[in-house]
Amino acid sequence: MKLSSRFTLVFISMLIISTISLAGVIPRFASLKSNETNLRTGPSKNYPIKWVIKSKGEPVEIVSEFEQWCEIKDKDGDSGWVHEAMLSGARYVVVVGDSSQFLYRNDDSDKKIAKINHEVRARLLKCNENRCYISLEKYKGWIIRDALWGIYKNEIFD
């Protein structure tokens, strides 16, 4: 076997292994793919439906896996099982807290561009140590990361 062929084989093997290991990291955040997702009491279609979540893009935390099923938890701590096909790697967050938060033009700026109420869902685009860049409807901007559910405390997301 040529050296370049061996190198290519090793590279492809490492790429496959890293993809598999990243997919199975527990816990991790994901979002719901569908406008209607059945949340079940166990990891199979044989288990009864606990409730139906009617919110595409709803952020959830995957806390356990069994075969093609993922146990998920929402921001309130409610949990249940969904088929992995119902989940997306697209990241969304929920604005949490008792009061409204502000969206800022730049990461290091104090220029406010929008006021956001708590419980609003937004697409997560990136995060640094202090703030996250989010997108919602017609706005994109930076928000204090402590005001969000759907990103881990020390997670840098880019």
C-alpha positions as CSV (number, residue, x, y, z in Angstrom):
1,M,0.0,0.0,0.0
2,K,1.3,3.4,-0.9
3,L,2.1,5.9,1.8
4,S,-0.4,8.4,0.4
5,S,-3.1,5.7,0.4
6,R,-2.3,4.7,3.9
7,F,-2.4,8.3,5.1
8,T,-5.8,8.8,3.4
9,L,-7.2,5.7,5.0
10,V,-6.0,6.8,8.5
11,F,-7.4,10.3,7.9
12,I,-10.8,9.0,6.9
13,S,-10.9,6.6,9.8
14,M,-10.1,9.4,12.3
15,L,-12.8,11.6,10.7
16,I,-15.4,8.8,11.1
17,I,-14.4,8.2,14.7
18,S,-14.5,11.8,15.6
19,T,-17.9,12.3,14.0
20,I,-19.3,9.3,15.9
21,S,-17.9,10.4,19.2
22,L,-19.2,13.9,18.9
23,A,-22.7,12.7,18.0
24,G,-22.9,10.6,21.2
25,V,-21.7,13.3,23.7
26,I,-24.1,13.3,26.6
27,P,-25.5,15.7,27.7
28,R,-25.8,18.0,24.7
29,F,-28.2,20.5,23.3
30,A,-30.3,20.1,20.1
31,S,-33.6,21.3,18.8
32,L,-36.8,19.8,17.5
33,K,-37.1,19.4,13.7
34,S,-40.9,19.3,13.4
35,N,-43.9,21.4,14.2
36,E,-45.3,18.4,16.1
37,T,-43.1,16.0,18.1
38,N,-44.4,13.2,20.2
39,L,-42.7,13.0,23.6
40,R,-43.0,9.4,24.9
41,T,-42.7,7.8,28.3
42,G,-40.0,5.4,27.1
43,P,-37.6,4.7,24.2
44,S,-40.0,3.1,21.7
45,K,-43.2,3.7,19.8
46,N,-44.8,1.1,22.1
47,Y,-44.6,3.6,25.0
48,P,-47.5,6.0,25.4
49,I,-47.3,9.6,24.3
50,K,-46.7,11.9,27.3
51,W,-47.5,15.0,25.4
52,V,-47.0,16.6,21.9
53,I,-44.6,19.5,21.6
54,K,-45.9,21.9,18.9
55,S,-42.9,24.1,18.4
56,K,-40.3,23.6,15.6
57,G,-36.9,24.7,16.8
58,E,-37.7,24.2,20.4
59,P,-34.3,23.8,22.3
60,V,-33.9,20.6,24.3
61,E,-31.1,18.9,26.1
62,I,-30.3,15.3,25.3
63,V,-29.7,13.6,28.6
64,S,-29.7,9.9,27.6
65,E,-29.7,7.7,24.5
66,F,-31.0,4.2,23.8
67,E,-30.6,2.8,20.3
68,Q,-32.3,5.4,18.0
69,W,-34.1,7.1,20.9
70,C,-33.1,10.1,22.9
71,E,-34.3,11.2,26.3
72,I,-34.7,14.9,26.2
73,K,-35.3,17.6,28.8
74,D,-36.8,21.0,28.2
75,K,-35.9,24.3,30.1
76,D,-38.4,23.5,32.8
77,G,-36.9,20.1,33.5
78,D,-39.7,18.1,32.0
79,S,-38.4,15.0,30.1
80,G,-39.4,12.3,27.8
81,W,-38.2,10.2,24.8
82,V,-38.2,11.1,21.1
83,H,-36.8,9.4,18.1
84,E,-33.5,10.8,16.9
85,A,-35.0,11.6,13.5
86,M,-37.0,14.3,15.3
87,L,-33.9,16.1,16.5
88,S,-31.7,18.7,14.7
89,G,-28.2,19.9,15.5
90,A,-29.4,23.4,14.9
91,R,-29.0,25.4,18.1
92,Y,-31.7,27.5,19.6
93,V,-32.0,29.2,23.0
94,V,-34.7,30.5,25.3
95,V,-34.4,33.9,26.9
96,V,-34.9,33.3,30.7
97,G,-35.2,35.4,33.8
98,D,-37.8,37.6,35.3
99,S,-37.3,40.7,33.2
100,S,-36.7,41.7,29.6
101,Q,-33.2,41.5,28.2
102,F,-31.5,43.8,25.6
103,L,-29.9,42.9,22.3
104,Y,-26.7,44.8,21.6
105,R,-25.2,45.7,18.2
106,N,-21.7,44.5,19.0
107,D,-20.2,42.1,21.6
108,D,-18.2,44.9,23.3
109,S,-20.8,47.7,22.8
110,D,-23.5,49.1,25.0
111,K,-25.6,50.2,22.0
112,K,-29.0,48.6,22.5
113,I,-30.9,47.6,19.3
114,A,-33.9,45.6,20.7
115,K,-35.7,44.7,23.9
116,I,-36.4,41.0,24.2
117,N,-39.0,39.5,26.6
118,H,-38.3,36.4,28.6
119,E,-39.5,33.0,27.1
120,V,-38.6,34.2,23.5
121,R,-36.9,31.6,21.4
122,A,-34.0,32.5,19.2
123,R,-31.5,30.8,16.8
124,L,-28.0,30.6,18.5
125,L,-25.3,31.6,16.1
126,K,-22.2,31.9,18.3
127,C,-21.1,32.5,21.9
128,N,-18.0,33.8,23.6
129,E,-17.3,33.9,27.3
130,N,-19.8,36.7,28.1
131,R,-22.3,37.1,25.3
132,C,-24.1,35.1,22.5
133,Y,-25.0,36.2,19.0
134,I,-28.6,35.3,18.3
135,S,-31.1,35.7,15.5
136,L,-34.8,36.2,15.9
137,E,-37.3,37.5,13.4
138,K,-35.7,40.6,11.9
139,Y,-33.0,41.2,14.5
140,K,-29.5,39.8,15.0
141,G,-27.4,40.9,17.9
142,W,-25.5,40.1,21.1
143,I,-27.2,39.2,24.4
144,I,-25.7,38.4,27.8
145,R,-25.2,34.6,27.9
146,D,-26.5,34.2,31.4
147,A,-29.9,35.3,30.1
148,L,-30.1,32.2,27.9
149,W,-31.1,28.5,28.4
150,G,-29.6,26.2,25.7
151,I,-25.9,26.9,26.1
152,Y,-23.6,25.4,28.8
153,K,-21.9,27.7,31.2
154,N,-18.3,27.3,29.8
155,E,-19.3,26.3,26.2
156,I,-17.8,28.4,23.4
157,F,-20.0,28.1,20.4
158,D,-18.9,29.3,17.0
